[in-house]
Amino acid sequence: MTTLAEPFTVSFVLRALLGGVLLAAVCALTGVWVIARGMTFLGEAMSHGMLPGVAIASIVGGNLVIGAAVSAFAMAAGVNALRDSREFGRDTSIGLFFVGMLSVGVIVVSHSRSFATDLTAFLFGDVLAIRTGDLLLLAGAGVLVAVIAAVFHRPFLALTFDPRKARTLGLRPDLANLVMMALLTITMAVAFSVVGTLLAFGMLIAPSAAAMLVTRRLPAVMLTSFLIGSAATVLGLWISWFAATAAGATIAATAVGIFFVILGARRLTTASPRATSLPRKGNQ
């Protein structure tokens, strides 16, 4: 048992564990809405669309989180403005902004000799390098996201399932949509700055998707998502320690693995002999 618990006796692993749990809490409050509204591709695109803001903020000596948030929100606003276009679908506009923002970011980086942020760190991060200030940032983001999610729960719910009814009930779906974009922006910008975009997006999607296989009530889904994300953090850090693999990527892969385990178990338990066998001709 001492050997198994060895990783969690090290201070930087304990900080990574706490950071992962806090990240799981933040992403659980946001990821459920992202999946329910079919915004997964937008979340992935935003995770890379933050690069121009990060690059510019680094060059001018500004705050990287603010730069990432501004860039991500600009991208979300652009996609939202084109969401009702008749010429192309919403996924096309997301793809265009994704490529455009990422290209601008790479151009800015390639023309700057003073760019201080490593692109590898931007994409993959280093969860084992989490500091006390990062933990405070995640905790603050968690409180802010929790307040927003609580205040706008009814408008978010109405917007997700019936936008027209939300309008008739006076819940202002346009404002709710804008706030939901802001919620996603805050989550991705803060998470990226601490753990990188890979783990940030992985924790945003995989635990919530897995939780939706277990329960359908939104509060229960959020709680289950948090528990799955926390479990993925513990197991991922443990595997990373003994297998000598990248911690952030291992946690993300573990979260995805948990999703497929739950999916497989769900299909096995819901399958029946009648559903899996062809009807006999004589009984038709």
PyMOL commands that set and color helices and strands:
alter all, ss='L'
color gray80, all
select helices_A, chain A and resi 6-9+11-36+40-49+51-60+64-81+90-110+119-124+127-129+132-151+153-161+163-168+173-195+197-214+218-243+247-270+273-276+281-283
alter helices_A, ss='H'
color red, helices_A
deselect
rebuild
show_as cartoon
